[in-house]
């Protein structure tokens, strides 16, 4: 079992945080995740202490991230890296595949066949959540693989979700891009995440001289682990209190 990380020296690092399953608990439906006063205050405090070296790297789109986090973080990568907003507010987004509209229609038809699945259209990708319809998993995967082969999209699996996305950067690429820019460059990257899509971020952080922290159980490329989002918030709050 991986050990809990030491408290962070916030003078030396650039901090990258996933959202769902890391800063917020996984909820029955994505729309159930809403702003939280404690989380917002923590992020604002980190943003100030890190002098802007804080970014959220999420599968959510940037507008939803801003809503949930109450615009407390300027640097954001959304849709697993396909959207990116720099520390200076500049947007660098991929161009959506034209095939995604047809994909959304096909998945919409599947929703009629499987009670309990939830379709999330992020403009650059379409995700099918089957947490409440586990019996639909095989059907969803088969249909998704067929759509990938027909439309030249990328298939991305996560916690009880299958996502078809436009080709482009992933979370690791987003971290690398931030690390090549001010104010992140020259500091040690730390990435905290919980899902399969975060593994490339853990690898990137290590390659750049930093480390990854996995939230929850399971095998991972991360160097350390924390049990759940509550433990993440406690660790970050305690790091803020440490004299460094």
N, C-alpha and C positions, 0 to 999 in steps of 0.2 A: 504493500500500500504506500502511495506517495505521501510525503510529509507535508505539513502545513508550511507555507513560506514564511520567512522572517518578515518583520514589518519593513515597509518600503522606505528607502532613503529618497525622499521626493526631490532632493536637489540634483540627483544623478540620473533619473529615469525619464522616459516618455511612456505614458500609460495608455493602453488600449483595452477597451472593455466591450464585451458583447452585451446585449440587452436581455432578451428572453432567456430565462434559465440561469442568468448571471447577476444582473442588477435587479431583475424582477422574476418572481416565480412563474413557472409554466402554468398557464390558466386553461380552463376547458376550451375557450375560444380566444383567438388572438385579440378580438375587440374587448375582452374582459380586462386587459392590462391597461391601467389608467395612471394618471399622474399621482405621485406620492411625495408628500412634503419632506419626509426624511431623506429620500433619495435625491430630490432636487437640491436640497441644501448641501448634501454631501458633495454632489457633483460641482456645484458652484464653488465650494470651498477648495476642492481639488483643482479646479480650473485656475483659481487664483494662486494657490500654492505652487502649482507646476508651471506657472507663467505661460499657460496656453498649451502645454505639452500633454493634452488629454484629448483622446478621440474615442468615439463610440463606433464600433464595427459590427453591424447587425444585418440580419436578413430582412428586416423591415425596410420600407422605403423612407426616405429622409423626412418627408412631411409627417409621417406617423411617429418617427423617432422624436422629432421636435415637439409634437403634441405630448407624448408620454413623458418626456424629460423636461417639459416646459421651457424649451430653448435654452437650457442651462449649459450646453456644450456646443461650441462653434464647429469644431472639426468632426465630421461625420462621414462614414462610408455606409451606404444603404444597399439593399438587395445584394448582400454578400460581396460588395465591392464594385458592382456595376454603376452605382452612383457614388460620387465623392464631392464633399465640400471642404475646401482647405481652411486653414486657420484664418485666412484673410477673406473668406466668404466666396471664393471663386469656385464655380461648379465645373466638374469634369465628369460627365455622364456618358455612358455607352448609348448607342442608338438602338432602339428596340427592334427586334426581329418582327417583320411583318406577319410571320407565321403565328404569333402569339394570340391574335384575335381568333383564329380558327381553333387553337388549342383551348382557349377559354370556352368556346362553344361546345367542344367535345367533352370537356370536364363538367360543364354545366348539365349535359345530358346524363352523365354518370351520377350526378347528384340526385337526379330524379329516380335512379335505380337503387341507390344506396342511401337509406335514411341515416343521417348522422355525420356525413362527410361535409367539410367546409371548404369552399373555394376562396382563395385569396389572390386577387389580381393586383400585381404591383407594377404594371405597365411594362417593366423589363423582364418580368417572369410571371408565371402562374403556378401557385402552390395548391396542392390538395391535401388537407389535413384529415386523417382518418382515425384519430384518437377515439372517437365515439362510434366508429364502424370498423373494427379490426378485421371483420370478415371480408371487407372490401379491398384489403391491401393487395392481394394477388391480382385482382382485376385492374386496380389502379396502376400497378407496376407494369403489367403487360400492355395496357393502353399507352402508358407514358413512353415505354421503349419503342412502340410502333410509331408514335408521334415524333420521337427523336430521329429515328431513321428516315422518316418521310420529310421532315422539315429542317434538319440540320441544327437542332437545338442541343443544349447541354442538359443532362439529367442530374439532379442533385438530391440526395436523400438526407433526411434529418430525423429528429425525434418524431415518429409517427406522422411524417409528412414527406411527400414526393413533390419536387419542384422542377418545372421545365423553365430554363432561363436562356436568355440571349447569350451568345458567346462573349467572353470578355474577362476582366479581372476578377480574381477571387479575394477572399479576406487577407490572405498572405500578401498578395500583390498590393492591396490597399495599404497595409502596414508599411511595406517597403516604400511605397510612394510618399507616405507621410514622413518617413525617416529620411528621405532625400530633400525635405523641405524644412524651412524655419517654421516654428521654433523647435521642432522635434530632433533635427539632426544634431549629432554629437552627444546624444544621451542614450542610455541603455534601454532598449524596448522591453516592456513587460506586457504580455497579453493574457487576459482572463476570459475564458469562454467555457461552454459546456457541451457543445454539439459536435457532430461529425464534421460539419462545415468549418469548425474552428481549428481543426488539426493542422491545416496548412498555415494558420496564423502562429501556432505554437512552434512549428518548424522554422518559420521565418524569423520569429523573435530570437530563437536560439542561434540561428546562423548569423544574426546581427549583433551577437554578444549579450543578449538578454535571456529571458526565460518565459515559459508559459505556465499558467495555473489552470488546472482543470477543475470545473465545478461539478461535483457528483462523482459517481463511481464509473468503472469501466476502464479498459485499456486506453492509453493515450500517449501522445508524443510530448505532453506537458511534463515539466520538471517537478511540479508541486501540485497539491490538490487542496480544495476546500469543499466542505460537505454540501452547501446549498447557498442560495442567494443571501440569506440572513448572515451566514458566515462571511460572505464576501463584503457585505456592508460593514459588519463589525471590524473586519481586518482593515478596510480602508479608513474607517473612522479612527481606529487605533493608530494607524500609520500617520495620520494627520496630527495626532497628539504627541507623537514621539519627537523628542529633541534630536535633530540631525545636524 
